[in-house]
Amino acid sequence: MLSTNVDYESLLSELGRGLRPNAIRKLTKLLGSREVISLAAGAPSIDTLPLAQLSEIAARVIREQGRSALQYGPTRGQAALVEAVAGILNSRGIAGATPAEVVMTSGSQQGLDLISRVLIDRGDVVIVELPSYIGGIIALRNGGADLVGVQQDRDGLVIGELESTLRRLRSDGRRVKCIYTIPNFQNPSGVTLSMERRRQLVEVAEEFDLLIIEDDAYFDLYFDEEARLTPLAALCPERVFYLGTFSKVLAPGLRTAYVCAPERLSARIELAKEGADLSSSVLDQAIVMEAIREGLIENRLAELRRFYEVRRVAMLEALERFAPAGSGWTKPAGGFFILMHLAEGIDAGQRLERAIANGVAYVPGESFFVDGTGQNTLRLAYSKESPEKIADGVDRMCRVLAE
C-alpha cells in the first residue's frame, strides 16, 4: 500500500512552492459552465479563424510533408519559417534582422519564459508597466525577478518616473537588468507608447545599460495607419528582445511565435529551449508557413482590423451610456483591450461574482499591478463577443458596479 504521509511541500523547489495561479485562468474555473457574456477573454473571436482554409492547408501539409512535419524538428525552428519571420521583421522596420537572430517558440509565453531563464538571476530588478500583462509578470517572477512598476499615461510609460525610479534603485545598490514593455495597444490597458517616448526609452536604456523586452503581440491590429509605429527593436536592435506571434492574426491554437534578439542572445535562447521542449510543433510551423505562402495572413489583416474596430466602438459607446459616475477608461487605437477605472473605494474584484450572476464577466485589474494597487480597475476585452452582446454585457456589468 502506498504511503500517504509524504511531505511534498518540503520536497518542492523554491520556485515550485512559490507558483501561483494565473488570475485569468482562475476566472475560467469560476465561470464553470455558466453562459455569460465574456468581456474577460482576451482571445481572438472564433469568427475570425479561417477554419476552411486551415483545414485544407493542414490536410495538404500532412499529406505532402508528413514525413517531416510529424517528426522532431530543429530547436531554432523550421528554416523556411525562420527566414519568413526575418522578412516580416524587416517589413516592420527592423532592418537587418536575420534568421540567425530568430528562434521560434511555442507561443509568446514560452518566449517570455525563455528570456527570463537566460537573463534573470534571483533578485535582479525588472521594470514593468503599471499595469502589465499577467503572463509576463508570471514568467519574470518565476525567473526570480523583483518587479518594480512605473506608471503609464495616455502616451504609455512615463519616462520621467522611469528615470527617477532607476536612479533610486541604483542608489540603493539594486541591479536592474531590463524593462518589459508592450508598446502597442497594451494588455491590459490598450495604451500605445508614443513615438517620442519610444525614442526616450531607448535613450534611457542606453544611459542605464539596460535591455528591453518588447512584447509586440498586437502589432498588426491597429485601427488607423497612424497607429502603426516603429518598433523599439528598429530603434535599438542591439538592446531588444523582440517577441511576435501568429496567435492574434491566424490562430492561437497553432502556438507559433518567435523571439528576435542579437545573435549572441538568440543562441542562448535556443539552448534554453532545448531543455524546455527540444522544438516547437513542426506541424504547427508547417501550417503557418503555408498560410504565409498563400497570403492567408496578409490578405486578412484589413478585415481583422475592421472586425475588431467595430467591437471597440461598441464598447466605448456602451461605456459612455452606462458607466457609473466617477469612472473612466482608456481609448485604444488597436488591439483587444480597454482598462476601466472606477471611483476610489470600489473594488472590482469584490463585485465580480455578482457580475457573473448577472450574466457578464470581466477581469479585475489588481493582478496586473505589481505594486499592489489597481483594486478599482478592471480589464475589458472586446475581441470575443458581437457588438450587440458587448453593449448588453457592459450594461449588465455597470448595473453591478453602480450598486
C-alpha positions in Angstrom: 0.0 0.0 0.0 1.4 3.4 -1.0 2.3 5.9 1.8 0.0 8.9 2.2 2.4 10.7 4.5 4.8 12.2 2.0 5.6 15.9 2.8 5.5 17.1 -0.8 5.8 20.7 0.2 9.2 20.2 1.7 10.4 18.4 -1.4 9.4 21.2 -3.8 11.9 23.8 -5.1 11.7 27.4 -4.1 10.0 28.1 -7.5 7.6 25.2 -7.0 6.5 26.4 -3.6 6.0 30.0 -4.9 3.9 29.2 -8.0 0.5 30.9 -8.0 -2.4 30.5 -10.4 -2.9 33.0 -13.3 -5.8 35.2 -12.3 -7.4 34.9 -15.7 -7.1 31.1 -15.8 -8.6 31.1 -12.3 -11.5 33.1 -13.6 -12.2 30.4 -16.2 -12.8 27.9 -13.3 -15.0 30.4 -11.5 -17.2 30.7 -14.6 -17.5 26.9 -14.9 -20.2 26.0 -17.4 -22.2 29.2 -16.9 -23.4 31.0 -20.0 -22.2 34.6 -19.6 -21.2 37.4 -21.9 -17.4 37.4 -21.6 -15.7 40.7 -21.6 -12.8 38.9 -19.9 -11.5 36.6 -22.7 -8.5 38.3 -24.4 -8.6 35.8 -27.3 -9.4 36.2 -31.0 -13.0 35.7 -31.8 -13.8 32.3 -33.2 -15.5 34.1 -36.1 -12.1 35.3 -37.3 -10.5 31.9 -37.5 -10.1 30.8 -41.2 -11.3 27.3 -40.4 -11.9 26.1 -44.0 -8.6 27.4 -45.3 -6.6 26.0 -42.4 -8.4 22.6 -42.7 -7.3 22.4 -46.3 -3.7 23.5 -45.5 -3.4 21.1 -42.6 -4.6 18.2 -44.7 -2.2 19.1 -47.5 0.7 19.5 -45.2 0.2 16.1 -43.6 -0.3 14.5 -47.0 2.7 16.1 -48.7 5.1 16.9 -45.8 4.0 14.4 -43.2 7.4 12.6 -43.1 9.0 15.7 -41.8 6.1 17.7 -40.4 5.2 14.9 -37.9 8.8 14.4 -36.8 11.0 16.2 -34.4 12.5 19.4 -35.8 15.3 21.9 -35.2 15.2 23.8 -31.9 15.5 27.1 -33.6 12.6 26.4 -35.9 11.9 25.2 -39.4 14.3 27.0 -41.7 11.7 28.3 -44.2 9.6 29.8 -41.4 12.6 31.3 -39.6 13.6 33.0 -42.8 10.0 34.2 -43.4 9.9 35.7 -39.9 13.1 37.6 -40.6 11.4 39.0 -43.7 8.3 40.1 -41.6 10.6 41.8 -39.1 12.3 43.7 -41.9 8.9 44.8 -43.2 8.2 46.2 -39.7 11.3 48.4 -39.9 13.7 46.1 -38.0 16.2 46.4 -40.8 18.9 43.8 -40.9 17.0 41.2 -38.9 18.5 37.8 -39.9 17.4 34.2 -39.4 20.4 33.8 -37.0 18.6 36.2 -34.7 15.2 34.4 -34.7 14.0 31.5 -32.6 10.6 30.0 -33.0 8.7 29.4 -29.7 5.5 27.7 -28.5 3.6 30.9 -28.2 5.0 34.2 -26.9 4.5 32.9 -23.4 7.3 30.4 -23.9 9.4 33.3 -25.3 8.9 35.2 -22.1 9.8 32.2 -20.0 13.0 31.5 -22.0 14.1 35.1 -21.8 13.6 35.0 -18.1 15.7 31.9 -17.8 18.5 33.3 -19.9 18.5 36.8 -18.5 17.4 36.9 -14.8 19.2 36.0 -11.7 17.3 35.8 -8.4 16.9 39.3 -7.0 17.5 41.2 -10.3 15.1 44.0 -10.8 12.9 44.2 -13.9 10.9 47.4 -14.7 7.4 46.7 -15.8 4.5 49.0 -16.7 1.6 49.7 -14.3 -0.4 47.8 -15.2 1.3 45.0 -17.1 0.4 41.6 -18.8 -0.2 38.9 -16.2 1.7 36.3 -18.3 4.8 38.5 -18.4 4.6 39.1 -14.7 4.4 35.4 -14.0 7.3 34.5 -16.3 9.6 37.2 -14.9 8.7 36.3 -11.3 9.3 32.6 -12.0 12.7 33.6 -13.2 13.4 35.2 -9.8 13.0 38.9 -10.7 11.9 41.6 -8.4 9.3 43.6 -10.4 9.2 47.3 -10.0 6.3 49.2 -11.6 6.3 52.5 -13.4 3.1 54.4 -14.2 1.6 54.8 -17.7 -0.5 57.7 -19.0 -2.3 58.1 -22.4 1.1 58.1 -24.2 2.5 55.0 -22.4 5.3 54.6 -19.9 6.0 57.8 -18.1 9.7 58.4 -18.9 10.3 60.9 -16.1 9.1 58.5 -13.5 11.1 55.7 -15.1 14.3 57.7 -14.8 13.7 58.7 -11.2 12.9 55.0 -10.4 16.1 53.8 -12.0 18.2 56.4 -10.2 16.6 55.4 -6.8 17.3 51.7 -7.5 20.8 52.4 -8.5 21.5 54.5 -5.3 20.0 51.6 -3.3 22.6 49.3 -4.9 20.0 47.3 -6.8 20.8 45.6 -10.1 18.3 46.5 -12.8 18.5 44.1 -15.8 15.8 45.2 -18.2 12.5 46.8 -19.0 9.5 44.8 -20.0 7.0 46.7 -22.3 4.1 46.1 -24.5 4.3 49.2 -26.7 1.3 48.6 -29.0 -2.3 48.5 -27.6 -1.0 47.2 -24.3 -2.5 44.3 -22.5 -4.4 45.2 -20.2 -4.6 49.0 -20.7 -4.9 49.3 -24.5 -2.4 52.2 -24.4 0.2 52.7 -27.1 3.7 54.0 -26.3 4.1 57.2 -28.4 6.9 57.6 -30.9 8.6 60.3 -28.8 8.6 58.1 -25.7 10.0 55.2 -27.7 13.0 57.3 -28.6 13.3 58.4 -25.0 13.0 54.8 -23.7 15.9 53.8 -25.9 18.0 56.7 -24.6 17.2 55.6 -21.0 18.2 52.0 -21.8 21.5 53.3 -23.3 22.2 55.6 -20.3 21.5 52.9 -17.7 22.9 50.0 -19.7 19.6 48.0 -19.8 18.0 45.5 -22.1 14.4 45.9 -23.3 11.9 43.0 -23.7 9.4 44.3 -26.4 6.2 42.2 -26.4 4.5 43.1 -29.7 1.7 40.6 -30.0 -0.8 43.2 -31.3 1.4 45.0 -33.9 -0.8 44.2 -36.9 -4.1 45.1 -35.2 -4.1 48.9 -35.5 -7.3 50.7 -36.5 -5.7 53.6 -38.2 -2.4 53.7 -40.2 -1.1 56.5 -37.9 -1.1 54.0 -35.1 1.4 51.8 -36.9 4.5 52.9 -35.0 8.2 51.8 -35.4 9.2 49.0 -33.0 11.8 49.6 -30.3 13.8 46.9 -31.9 14.1 49.0 -35.0 15.5 51.9 -33.0 17.9 49.9 -30.8 18.3 46.3 -32.1 21.4 45.6 -30.0 19.4 46.0 -26.8 16.0 44.5 -27.6 14.4 41.0 -27.2 11.5 41.3 -29.7 8.5 39.0 -29.3 6.0 38.4 -32.0 3.2 35.9 -32.6 0.8 34.4 -35.2 -1.8 33.8 -32.5 -3.8 37.1 -33.0 -3.7 37.1 -36.8 -4.1 33.4 -37.7 -5.0 31.1 -34.8 -3.8 30.8 -31.2 -4.1 27.1 -31.2 -1.2 26.8 -33.6 1.1 28.0 -30.8 3.6 29.6 -33.2 5.5 32.7 -32.1 9.1 33.9 -32.2 11.8 35.8 -30.4 14.3 38.0 -32.3 17.4 39.1 -30.4 21.1 39.9 -31.1 22.7 36.7 -32.3 24.7 36.0 -29.1 21.4 36.3 -27.1 19.3 34.3 -29.6 21.9 31.5 -29.4 21.3 31.3 -25.6 17.5 31.3 -26.1 18.0 28.3 -28.4 20.0 26.5 -25.8 17.4 27.2 -23.1 14.6 25.9 -25.5 16.5 22.6 -26.0 15.9 21.9 -22.3 12.3 23.1 -22.4 10.8 21.2 -25.4 13.5 20.3 -27.9 11.5 22.1 -30.5 8.1 23.7 -31.1 5.5 21.7 -33.1 6.8 21.1 -36.6 3.3 20.5 -37.8 2.1 23.9 -36.5 5.1 25.6 -38.1 4.5 24.0 -41.4 0.8 25.1 -41.4 1.8 28.6 -40.5 4.4 28.6 -43.3 1.9 27.5 -45.9 -0.5 30.2 -44.6 2.2 32.8 -45.2 3.0 31.4 -48.7 -0.7 31.6 -49.7 -1.1 35.1 -48.3 -3.8 33.9 -45.9 -2.5 36.1 -43.1 -1.6 39.3 -45.1 -4.8 39.2 -47.1 -7.0 39.0 -44.0 -5.4 41.8 -41.9 -7.6 44.7 -43.2 -10.7 42.6 -42.5 -9.5 41.7 -39.0 -8.9 45.4 -38.2 -12.4 46.3 -39.3 -13.8 43.4 -37.3 -12.2 44.5 -34.0 -12.7 48.2 -34.6 -16.4 47.7 -34.8 -16.4 46.0 -31.4 -14.1 48.6 -29.8 -16.6 51.3 -30.9 -19.5 49.3 -29.5 -17.8 49.0 -26.1 -16.8 52.7 -26.0 -20.3 53.8 -26.8 -21.8 51.4 -24.2 -19.4 52.7 -21.6 -20.4 56.3 -22.4 -24.0 55.3 -22.0 -23.9 53.0 -18.9 -20.8 53.6 -16.9 -21.3 54.7 -13.3 -20.3 58.1 -12.1 -16.7 58.6 -11.2 -15.4 56.0 -13.7 -13.1 56.5 -16.7 -11.5 54.3 -19.3 -8.8 54.1 -22.0 -9.5 54.6 -25.7 -7.2 52.2 -27.6 -6.1 52.7 -31.2 -5.9 48.9 -31.8 -5.7 45.5 -30.1 -8.3 43.9 -27.8 -8.5 45.8 -24.5 -9.8 48.7 -22.6 -8.9 49.4 -18.9 -11.7 50.9 -16.8 -11.1 52.9 -13.7 -13.8 53.0 -11.1 -14.3 55.6 -8.4 -11.9 55.3 -5.4 -13.1 52.8 -2.9 -14.9 50.5 -5.3 -13.2 47.0 -5.5 -13.8 45.4 -8.9 -12.7 42.0 -7.6 -15.3 42.1 -4.9 -18.1 42.8 -7.5 -17.1 40.0 -9.9 -19.2 37.2 -8.5 -22.3 39.5 -8.6 -21.4 40.4 -12.2 -21.2 36.8 -13.2 -24.5 36.1 -11.5 -25.9 39.0 -13.7 -24.6 37.3 -16.8 -21.3 39.1 -17.5 -17.6 38.5 -16.8 -14.6 40.8 -16.7 -11.0 40.6 -15.3 -10.4 42.5 -12.1 -7.4 44.8 -12.6 -5.5 44.2 -9.3 -3.5 41.2 -10.7 -2.0 43.4 -13.4 -0.4 45.8 -10.9 2.8 44.7 -9.4 2.7 47.4 -6.7 -0.5 46.0 -5.0 -2.7 48.8 -6.4 -5.4 48.6 -9.1 -8.3 47.3 -6.9 -10.6 49.9 -8.6 -9.7 48.9 -12.1 -10.9 46.1 -14.5 -9.8 44.9 -17.9 -12.5 44.7 -20.6 -11.9 42.7 -23.8 -14.0 43.5 -26.9 -12.4 40.7 -29.0 -14.8 37.8 -28.3 -18.4 38.9 -28.4 -20.6 40.5 -31.0 -21.3 44.3 -30.8 -24.8 43.6 -29.5 -23.5 41.3 -26.7 -20.8 43.8 -25.9 -23.4 46.5 -25.3 -25.6 44.2 -23.3 -22.6 43.0 -21.3 -21.4 46.5 -20.4 -25.0 47.4 -19.4 -25.2 44.4 -17.1 -21.7 45.0 -15.7 -22.3 48.7 -15.0 -25.5 47.9 -13.1 -23.5 45.8 -10.7 -20.6 48.4 -10.5 -23.1 51.2 -9.7 -24.8 49.3 -6.8 
